[in-house]
Amino acid sequence: MTKHREYLEARNKEIRDLRRSGLTLREIGEKFGITREGIRLICKGIPKPDLKTYHTKKCVVCKKEFVVTGDRKSNKTCSKECLAELQKHNNYKNGKWTKEEVEFECAGCGVKFTRSKKLVEIARHSYESRGKDPNSKKWYCSRLCNLTTIHETKARNKEE
């Protein structure tokens, strides 16, 4: 009986060493003819090895290098802020980001500014779904300019 116990202890030590070296539970189980669950119980307390593949990429917005795991290798930006910046001014078409922009004149102050075609299309759809004419939409250069115009219009209407 002691020989069998010595054999099991030696086998379990080898299994733990293999797990520490980075083999998966399945690979170890196939080698020893034990189920994955059996290997998991033997290796209890040993942290999972880092089995991920890492890729170094360059952010398309800030040009900073960043590292991603294999499952995120299609990421083009290093952070949520850079992604928001990219989506703010760009349109995604046919698997590529394009800068298709439309120029407007502010209905409040008269300053020329641009908006992405994506944003214009969203606004057009919103107007049509509410039964309004999308050509009657007024575009403003900023929220402040929009609010100022609204307050001036209300003040004029009160005077009349």
KOLDRENMAR-201180 format. One line per field, with one value per atom (N, C-alpha, C, O): x, y, z; atom name. Coordinates in nm, 3 decimals. Layout:
x <- (X:...) $
y <- (Y:...) $
z <- (Z:...) $
atomo <- (CA:...) $
# end
This chain:
x <- (0.081:0.000:0.085:0.047:0.200:0.285:0.346:0.369:0.372:0.426:0.326:0.361:0.198:0.094:0.081:0.067:0.088:0.079:0.198:0.181:0.318:0.438:0.423:0.460:0.368:0.346:0.250:0.276:0.138:0.039:0.098:0.074:0.176:0.238:0.335:0.339:0.414:0.508:0.432:0.469:0.325:0.244:0.180:0.183:0.121:0.055:0.155:0.121:0.276:0.380:0.413:0.428:0.424:0.454:0.338:0.359:0.215:0.097:0.098:0.072:0.128:0.133:0.243:0.224:0.358:0.469:0.429:0.459:0.360:0.315:0.215:0.218:0.125:0.026:0.094:0.058:0.194:0.268:0.344:0.362:0.387:0.462:0.372:0.421:0.237:0.147:0.060:-0.016:0.066:-0.020:-0.164:-0.188:-0.258:-0.399:-0.438:-0.368:-0.553:-0.603:-0.626:-0.595:-0.679:-0.708:-0.579:-0.574:-0.476:-0.349:-0.287:-0.236:-0.290:-0.234:-0.316:-0.261:-0.449:-0.537:-0.516:-0.518:-0.494:-0.469:-0.336:-0.324:-0.238:-0.107:-0.113:-0.047:-0.193:-0.198:-0.322:-0.335:-0.412:-0.534:-0.632:-0.702:-0.637:-0.726:-0.817:-0.779:-0.937:-1.029:-0.977:-0.895:-1.029:-0.992:-1.029:-0.955:-1.145:-1.191:-1.097:-1.070:-1.048:-0.953:-0.824:-0.769:-0.776:-0.655:-0.680:-0.594:-0.800:-0.834:-0.828:-0.777:-0.878:-0.877:-0.734:-0.702:-0.649:-0.509:-0.437:-0.354:-0.469:-0.400:-0.470:-0.438:-0.562:-0.636:-0.539:-0.446:-0.560:-0.472:-0.362:-0.299:-0.339:-0.238:-0.308:-0.406:-0.261:-0.329:-0.323:-0.231:-0.424:-0.429:-0.310:-0.273:-0.249:-0.139:-0.193:-0.309:-0.111:-0.151:-0.139:-0.030:-0.252:-0.253:-0.290:-0.308:-0.302:-0.345:-0.228:-0.112:-0.263:-0.166:-0.181:-0.293:-0.070:-0.075:-0.024:0.068:-0.085:-0.045:-0.017:-0.091:0.089:0.120:0.063:0.089:-0.015:-0.079:-0.052:-0.004:-0.084:-0.068:-0.206:-0.280:-0.240:-0.371:-0.385:-0.294:-0.498:-0.519:-0.551:-0.544:-0.586:-0.619:-0.497:-0.456:-0.439:-0.329:-0.191:-0.090:-0.185:-0.059:0.025:0.143:-0.033:0.039:0.032:-0.069:0.141:0.140:0.069:0.084:-0.009:-0.080:-0.083:-0.064:-0.107:-0.106:-0.248:-0.318:-0.290:-0.422:-0.409:-0.310:-0.509:-0.510:-0.558:-0.611:-0.540:-0.575:-0.720:-0.752:-0.810:-0.952:-0.990:-1.101:-0.901:-0.928:-0.832:-0.811:-0.774:-0.672:-0.727:-0.650:-0.859:-0.916:-0.933:-0.970:-0.904:-0.915:-0.820:-0.706:-0.871:-0.791:-0.749:-0.664:-0.811:-0.782:-0.736:-0.767:-0.661:-0.603:-0.697:-0.676:-0.801:-0.889:-1.030:-1.053:-1.123:-1.260:-1.266:-1.348:-1.178:-1.176:-1.135:-1.195:-1.032:-0.987:-1.095:-1.115:-1.163:-1.270:-1.383:-1.438:-1.418:-1.524:-1.484:-1.567:-1.357:-1.307:-1.315:-1.352:-1.281:-1.286:-1.429:-1.455:-1.521:-1.660:-1.729:-1.826:-1.680:-1.741:-1.734:-1.829:-1.622:-1.603:-1.602:-1.591:-1.614:-1.600:-1.723:-1.811:-1.725:-1.834:-1.773:-1.669:-1.836:-1.783:-1.854:-1.975:-1.779:-1.838:-1.748:-1.627:-1.807:-1.734:-1.608:-1.505:-1.617:-1.505:-1.396:-1.290:-1.418:-1.316:-1.381:-1.497:-1.304:-1.352:-1.326:-1.215:-1.428:-1.412:-1.455:-1.538:-1.398:-1.434:-1.524:-1.482:-1.648:-1.744:-1.820:-1.897:-1.797:-1.859:-1.941:-1.914:-2.042:-2.130:-2.109:-2.099:-2.103:-2.082:-2.216:-2.303:-2.232:-2.353:-2.318:-2.203:-2.421:-2.408:-2.498:-2.615:-2.445:-2.519:-2.642:-2.633:-2.758:-2.883:-2.887:-2.969:-2.799:-2.796:-2.698:-2.735:-2.571:-2.467:-2.410:-2.337:-2.441:-2.395:-2.256:-2.205:-2.194:-2.060:-2.070:-2.165:-1.973:-1.971:-1.905:-1.804:-1.965:-1.912:-1.948:-2.027:-1.889:-1.916:-1.971:-1.943:-2.047:-2.098:-2.080:-2.081:-2.063:-2.045:-2.177:-2.285:-2.166:-2.286:-2.367:-2.490:-2.298:-2.367:-2.461:-2.577:-2.414:-2.495:-2.612:-2.724:-2.587:-2.691:-2.799:-2.918:-2.756:-2.851:-2.935:-3.054:-2.874:-2.948:-3.054:-3.168:-3.017:-3.111:-3.224:-3.340:-3.191:-3.292:-3.393:-3.514:-3.342:-3.430:-3.520:-3.638:-3.465:-3.540:-3.654:-3.766:-3.627:-3.729:-3.838:-3.957:-3.799:-3.897:-3.984:-4.104:-3.927:-4.004:-4.106:-4.205:-4.082:-4.177:-4.273:-4.353:-4.265:-4.356:-4.319:-4.403:-4.194:-4.149:-4.070:-4.023:-4.057:-3.978:-3.831:-3.794:-3.745:-3.603:-3.531:-3.427:-3.584:-3.520:-3.543:-3.474:-3.641:-3.668:-3.580:-3.586:-3.499:-3.413:-3.310:-3.244:-3.299:-3.198:-3.077:-3.090:-2.959:-2.834:-2.761:-2.753:-2.708:-2.636:-2.492:-2.465:-2.400:-2.259:-2.230:-2.133:-2.313:-2.291:-2.423:-2.522:-2.425:-2.544:-2.573:-2.689:-2.468:-2.484:-2.553:-2.643:-2.511:-2.571:-2.719:-2.803:-2.750:-2.888:-2.973:-3.081:-2.924:-2.999:-3.017:-3.122:-2.914:-2.923:-3.033:-3.111:-3.038:-3.140:-3.279:-3.372:-3.295:-3.425:-3.470:-3.586:-3.379:-3.414:-3.447:-3.539:-3.374:-3.402:-3.539:-3.613:-3.572:-3.702:-3.815:-3.917:-3.798:-3.902:-3.919:-4.031:-3.808:-3.814:-3.887:-3.967:-3.862:-3.929:-4.080:-4.162:-4.113:-4.255:-4.329:-4.448:-4.265:-4.329:-4.358:-4.459:-4.266:-4.280:-4.398:-4.462:-4.426:-4.534:-4.667:-4.767) $
y <- (-0.119:0.000:0.126:0.227:0.121:0.239:0.270:0.386:0.165:0.189:0.264:0.354:0.226:0.293:0.440:0.529:0.465:0.603:0.685:0.800:0.626:0.695:0.725:0.833:0.628:0.649:0.766:0.852:0.769:0.877:1.012:1.112:1.017:1.144:1.194:1.313:1.103:1.141:1.188:1.288:1.115:1.153:1.289:1.373:1.312:1.439:1.556:1.667:1.530:1.634:1.671:1.788:1.569:1.594:1.669:1.759:1.633:1.701:1.848:1.936:1.877:2.016:2.095:2.212:2.029:2.096:2.129:2.238:2.035:2.061:2.176:2.258:2.181:2.290:2.424:2.523:2.426:2.551:2.596:2.715:2.499:2.534:2.586:2.636:2.575:2.637:2.543:2.589:2.412:2.319:2.332:2.366:2.304:2.310:2.182:2.082:2.188:2.070:1.955:1.840:1.986:1.883:1.815:1.693:1.895:1.839:1.746:1.639:1.788:1.706:1.578:1.469:1.592:1.477:1.374:1.254:1.419:1.326:1.252:1.134:1.322:1.261:1.149:1.046:1.169:1.073:0.983:0.892:1.008:0.927:0.958:0.869:1.083:1.127:1.235:1.307:1.246:1.349:1.488:1.504:1.588:1.726:1.765:1.835:1.718:1.747:1.686:1.748:1.565:1.501:1.580:1.595:1.631:1.715:1.843:1.890:1.902:2.026:2.006:2.091:1.895:1.867:1.848:1.894:1.782:1.762:1.897:1.921:1.984:2.115:2.225:2.342:2.191:2.290:2.379:2.330:2.509:2.604:2.660:2.760:2.597:2.648:2.748:2.711:2.872:2.970:2.928:2.857:2.972:2.940:3.002:3.116:2.927:2.986:3.087:3.077:3.181:3.282:3.221:3.210:3.181:3.114:3.207:3.162:3.337:3.430:3.470:3.470:3.504:3.555:3.707:3.758:3.778:3.924:3.981:3.927:4.094:4.162:4.309:4.371:4.363:4.505:4.577:4.539:4.682:4.757:4.906:4.948:4.985:5.130:5.194:5.165:5.280:5.346:5.437:5.514:5.429:5.510:5.655:5.741:5.684:5.821:5.893:5.997:5.837:5.906:5.853:5.906:5.749:5.690:5.625:5.596:5.602:5.538:5.386:5.333:5.316:5.170:5.113:5.163:5.005:4.939:4.789:4.744:4.712:4.566:4.514:4.558:4.420:4.359:4.207:4.153:4.140:3.994:3.948:4.027:3.822:3.766:3.785:3.805:3.779:3.794:3.940:3.966:4.033:4.175:4.232:4.353:4.145:4.193:4.282:4.344:4.289:4.377:4.521:4.609:4.545:4.681:4.776:4.742:4.895:4.995:5.109:5.191:5.115:5.224:5.169:5.056:5.252:5.209:5.226:5.165:5.308:5.334:5.369:5.390:5.375:5.413:5.558:5.594:5.641:5.782:5.797:5.875:5.722:5.728:5.673:5.727:5.567:5.511:5.612:5.627:5.680:5.781:5.895:5.947:5.933:6.039:5.995:6.074:5.871:5.816:5.810:5.847:5.765:5.752:5.887:5.902:5.985:6.118:6.185:6.250:6.167:6.238:6.149:6.198:6.018:5.928:5.842:5.832:5.780:5.692:5.557:5.552:5.449:5.316:5.257:5.235:5.230:5.175:5.068:5.086:4.956:4.848:4.806:4.778:4.801:4.756:4.858:4.826:4.983:5.088:5.216:5.245:5.290:5.420:5.523:5.533:5.601:5.706:5.839:5.843:5.947:6.080:6.150:6.243:6.106:6.171:6.272:6.235:6.400:6.503:6.598:6.618:6.657:6.752:6.888:6.896:6.994:7.128:7.197:7.191:7.264:7.338:7.479:7.511:7.563:7.698:7.701:7.665:7.744:7.745:7.835:7.948:7.782:7.858:7.969:8.060:7.962:8.063:8.175:8.292:8.141:8.244:8.257:8.352:8.165:8.175:8.119:8.132:8.057:7.998:7.869:7.792:7.846:7.721:7.611:7.634:7.490:7.375:7.249:7.253:7.134:7.008:6.904:6.909:6.812:6.696:6.574:6.585:6.457:6.336:6.298:6.328:6.230:6.185:6.091:6.086:6.016:5.924:6.000:5.961:6.108:6.189:6.253:6.258:6.301:6.362:6.260:6.290:6.137:6.029:5.992:5.965:5.989:5.958:6.066:6.034:6.192:6.303:6.298:6.322:6.266:6.257:6.148:6.167:6.033:5.920:5.958:5.924:6.027:6.068:6.162:6.148:6.257:6.350:6.277:6.301:6.188:6.115:6.025:6.014:5.961:5.871:5.947:5.890:6.076:6.158:6.234:6.315:6.206:6.268:6.411:6.486:6.452:6.587:6.586:6.481:6.701:6.714:6.728:6.824:6.634:6.642:6.763:6.804:6.821:6.940:7.065:7.165:7.059:7.175:7.176:7.271:7.073:7.065:7.178:7.202:7.245:7.351:7.289:7.214:7.320:7.268:7.380:7.492:7.347:7.444:7.397:7.277:7.492:7.458:7.401:7.326:7.434:7.382:7.381:7.442:7.313:7.308:7.447:7.487:7.518:7.653:7.745:7.822:7.735:7.818:7.782:7.870:7.654:7.608:7.662:7.715:7.650:7.697:7.849:7.900:7.920:8.066:8.107:8.197:8.041:8.070:8.041:8.118:7.930:7.894:8.001:8.044:8.045:8.146:8.281:8.350:8.318:8.445:8.439:8.537:8.324:8.308:8.316:8.380:8.253:8.259:8.401:8.446:8.473:8.611:8.699:8.784:8.680:8.755:8.727:8.817:8.599:8.561:8.618:8.649:8.634:8.692:8.841:8.893:8.909:9.053:9.080:9.185:8.990:9.013:8.991:9.007) $
z <- (0.000:0.000:0.000:-0.059:0.065:0.070:-0.066:-0.099:-0.147:-0.282:-0.367:-0.443:-0.353:-0.431:-0.389:-0.473:-0.257:-0.208:-0.258:-0.299:-0.255:-0.305:-0.454:-0.501:-0.527:-0.670:-0.693:-0.777:-0.618:-0.632:-0.596:-0.664:-0.489:-0.448:-0.554:-0.583:-0.611:-0.717:-0.841:-0.904:-0.875:-0.992:-0.970:-1.060:-0.854:-0.823:-0.823:-0.866:-0.776:-0.778:-0.923:-0.956:-1.008:-1.150:-1.216:-1.298:-1.180:-1.235:-1.195:-1.278:-1.068:-1.020:-1.091:-1.124:-1.113:-1.184:-1.327:-1.377:-1.393:-1.530:-1.535:-1.627:-1.437:-1.431:-1.410:-1.473:-1.321:-1.297:-1.422:-1.445:-1.504:-1.625:-1.736:-1.838:-1.718:-1.814:-1.894:-1.979:-1.871:-1.943:-1.894:-1.778:-1.983:-1.946:-1.874:-1.880:-1.806:-1.735:-1.831:-1.800:-1.948:-2.048:-2.097:-2.109:-2.125:-2.173:-2.068:-2.102:-1.943:-1.836:-1.820:-1.804:-1.824:-1.810:-1.919:-1.891:-2.043:-2.154:-2.133:-2.167:-2.079:-2.058:-1.953:-1.968:-1.846:-1.735:-1.740:-1.658:-1.835:-1.841:-1.729:-1.681:-1.688:-1.579:-1.637:-1.729:-1.583:-1.631:-1.593:-1.503:-1.665:-1.639:-1.496:-1.428:-1.452:-1.316:-1.212:-1.109:-1.238:-1.147:-1.135:-1.026:-1.249:-1.250:-1.174:-1.100:-1.192:-1.122:-0.971:-0.898:-0.924:-0.780:-0.728:-0.619:-0.807:-0.766:-0.761:-0.673:-0.854:-0.866:-0.787:-0.806:-0.702:-0.624:-0.548:-0.483:-0.556:-0.487:-0.575:-0.540:-0.689:-0.782:-0.874:-0.938:-0.883:-0.969:-1.115:-1.158:-1.191:-1.334:-1.404:-1.375:-1.496:-1.571:-1.672:-1.714:-1.711:-1.808:-1.947:-2.002:-2.003:-2.134:-2.248:-2.361:-2.220:-2.323:-2.413:-2.372:-2.537:-2.633:-2.636:-2.640:-2.633:-2.629:-2.761:-2.823:-2.802:-2.925:-2.892:-2.816:-2.950:-2.935:-3.057:-3.171:-3.030:-3.138:-3.118:-3.013:-3.220:-3.213:-3.225:-3.320:-3.132:-3.129:-3.251:-3.281:-3.321:-3.440:-3.407:-3.495:-3.280:-3.240:-3.183:-3.235:-3.075:-3.006:-3.044:-2.998:-3.128:-3.178:-3.069:-3.092:-2.950:-2.840:-2.859:-2.905:-2.824:-2.834:-2.712:-2.601:-2.734:-2.626:-2.651:-2.764:-2.545:-2.553:-2.533:-2.442:-2.620:-2.608:-2.609:-2.658:-2.554:-2.558:-2.694:-2.772:-2.723:-2.853:-2.890:-3.007:-2.791:-2.820:-2.850:-2.895:-2.825:-2.853:-2.956:-2.962:-3.038:-3.131:-3.242:-3.315:-3.257:-3.358:-3.307:-3.384:-3.177:-3.122:-3.195:-3.224:-3.225:-3.294:-3.202:-3.237:-3.082:-2.990:-2.855:-2.818:-2.782:-2.655:-2.536:-2.432:-2.550:-2.437:-2.484:-2.603:-2.389:-2.421:-2.468:-2.553:-2.413:-2.451:-2.598:-2.672:-2.639:-2.779:-2.872:-2.981:-2.831:-2.913:-2.929:-3.038:-2.819:-2.824:-2.918:-2.993:-2.913:-3.002:-3.148:-3.235:-3.173:-3.308:-3.359:-3.473:-3.276:-3.317:-3.329:-3.403:-3.256:-3.255:-3.392:-3.435:-3.460:-3.585:-3.708:-3.820:-3.689:-3.802:-3.824:-3.739:-3.940:-3.978:-4.013:-4.078:-3.972:-3.997:-4.118:-4.114:-4.226:-4.348:-4.406:-4.416:-4.443:-4.509:-4.433:-4.494:-4.302:-4.221:-4.202:-4.147:-4.246:-4.232:-4.181:-4.211:-4.105:-4.058:-4.166:-4.219:-4.198:-4.299:-4.238:-4.147:-4.287:-4.237:-4.337:-4.406:-4.345:-4.432:-4.348:-4.259:-4.375:-4.293:-4.378:-4.497:-4.315:-4.381:-4.314:-4.192:-4.394:-4.338:-4.319:-4.406:-4.204:-4.171:-4.129:-4.098:-4.129:-4.073:-3.951:-3.960:-3.839:-3.713:-3.725:-3.772:-3.684:-3.690:-3.586:-3.595:-3.486:-3.381:-3.409:-3.407:-3.434:-3.445:-3.586:-3.613:-3.676:-3.814:-3.842:-3.953:-3.743:-3.759:-3.841:-3.825:-3.928:-4.005:-3.922:-3.855:-3.926:-3.854:-3.930:-4.024:-3.888:-3.957:-3.860:-3.740:-3.913:-3.839:-3.929:-4.051:-3.868:-3.947:-4.014:-3.964:-4.129:-4.199:-4.112:-4.122:-4.028:-3.938:-3.846:-3.829:-3.786:-3.697:-3.771:-3.720:-3.892:-3.974:-4.007:-4.003:-4.039:-4.072:-3.950:-3.963:-3.832:-3.709:-3.684:-3.650:-3.701:-3.680:-3.783:-3.749:-3.908:-4.013:-3.979:-3.990:-3.937:-3.902:-3.784:-3.782:-3.685:-3.567:-3.606:-3.556:-3.695:-3.740:-3.817:-3.794:-3.907:-3.987:-3.899:-3.924:-3.798:-3.713:-3.628:-3.584:-3.604:-3.529:-3.621:-3.575:-3.753:-3.848:-3.885:-3.935:-3.861:-3.894:-4.024:-4.068:-4.085:-4.207:-4.169:-4.100:-4.211:-4.171:-4.229:-4.176:-4.335:-4.395:-4.310:-4.327:-4.217:-4.131:-4.006:-3.928:-3.986:-3.868:-3.869:-3.970:-3.755:-3.740:-3.673:-3.576:-3.724:-3.668:-3.597:-3.646:-3.478:-3.397:-3.375:-3.370:-3.363:-3.347:-3.209:-3.192:-3.110:-2.974:-2.898:-2.941:-2.787:-2.703:-2.644:-2.633:-2.609:-2.553:-2.654:-2.619:-2.780:-2.885:-2.903:-2.923:-2.897:-2.908:-2.794:-2.817:-2.670:-2.554:-2.555:-2.517:-2.596:-2.606:-2.703:-2.675:-2.817:-2.918:-2.864:-2.887:-2.792:-2.735:-2.635:-2.638:-2.546:-2.446:-2.511:-2.467:-2.614:-2.684:-2.751:-2.750:-2.811:-2.877:-2.776:-2.802:-2.661:-2.555:-2.504:-2.481:-2.488:-2.439:-2.540:-2.501:-2.671:-2.776:-2.778:-2.795:-2.759:-2.760:-2.641:-2.654:-2.526:-2.408:-2.428:-2.381:-2.499:-2.523:-2.614:-2.602:-2.705:-2.802:-2.747:-2.818) $
atomo <- (N:CA:C:O:N:CA:C:O:N:CA:C:O:N:CA:C:O:N:CA:C:O:N:CA:C:O:N:CA:C:O:N:CA:C:O:N:CA:C:O:N:CA:C:O:N:CA:C:O:N:CA:C:O:N:CA:C:O:N:CA:C:O:N:CA:C:O:N:CA:C:O:N:CA:C:O:N:CA:C:O:N:CA:C:O:N:CA:C:O:N:CA:C:O:N:CA:C:O:N:CA:C:O:N:CA:C:O:N:CA:C:O:N:CA:C:O:N:CA:C:O:N:CA:C:O:N:CA:C:O:N:CA:C:O:N:CA:C:O:N:CA:C:O:N:CA:C:O:N:CA:C:O:N:CA:C:O:N:CA:C:O:N:CA:C:O:N:CA:C:O:N:CA:C:O:N:CA:C:O:N:CA:C:O:N:CA:C:O:N:CA:C:O:N:CA:C:O:N:CA:C:O:N:CA:C:O:N:CA:C:O:N:CA:C:O:N:CA:C:O:N:CA:C:O:N:CA:C:O:N:CA:C:O:N:CA:C:O:N:CA:C:O:N:CA:C:O:N:CA:C:O:N:CA:C:O:N:CA:C:O:N:CA:C:O:N:CA:C:O:N:CA:C:O:N:CA:C:O:N:CA:C:O:N:CA:C:O:N:CA:C:O:N:CA:C:O:N:CA:C:O:N:CA:C:O:N:CA:C:O:N:CA:C:O:N:CA:C:O:N:CA:C:O:N:CA:C:O:N:CA:C:O:N:CA:C:O:N:CA:C:O:N:CA:C:O:N:CA:C:O:N:CA:C:O:N:CA:C:O:N:CA:C:O:N:CA:C:O:N:CA:C:O:N:CA:C:O:N:CA:C:O:N:CA:C:O:N:CA:C:O:N:CA:C:O:N:CA:C:O:N:CA:C:O:N:CA:C:O:N:CA:C:O:N:CA:C:O:N:CA:C:O:N:CA:C:O:N:CA:C:O:N:CA:C:O:N:CA:C:O:N:CA:C:O:N:CA:C:O:N:CA:C:O:N:CA:C:O:N:CA:C:O:N:CA:C:O:N:CA:C:O:N:CA:C:O:N:CA:C:O:N:CA:C:O:N:CA:C:O:N:CA:C:O:N:CA:C:O:N:CA:C:O:N:CA:C:O:N:CA:C:O:N:CA:C:O:N:CA:C:O:N:CA:C:O:N:CA:C:O:N:CA:C:O:N:CA:C:O:N:CA:C:O:N:CA:C:O:N:CA:C:O:N:CA:C:O:N:CA:C:O:N:CA:C:O:N:CA:C:O:N:CA:C:O:N:CA:C:O:N:CA:C:O:N:CA:C:O:N:CA:C:O:N:CA:C:O:N:CA:C:O:N:CA:C:O:N:CA:C:O:N:CA:C:O:N:CA:C:O:N:CA:C:O:N:CA:C:O:N:CA:C:O:N:CA:C:O:N:CA:C:O:N:CA:C:O:N:CA:C:O:N:CA:C:O:N:CA:C:O:N:CA:C:O:N:CA:C:O:N:CA:C:O:N:CA:C:O:N:CA:C:O:N:CA:C:O:N:CA:C:O:N:CA:C:O:N:CA:C:O:N:CA:C:O:N:CA:C:O:N:CA:C:O:N:CA:C:O) $
# end
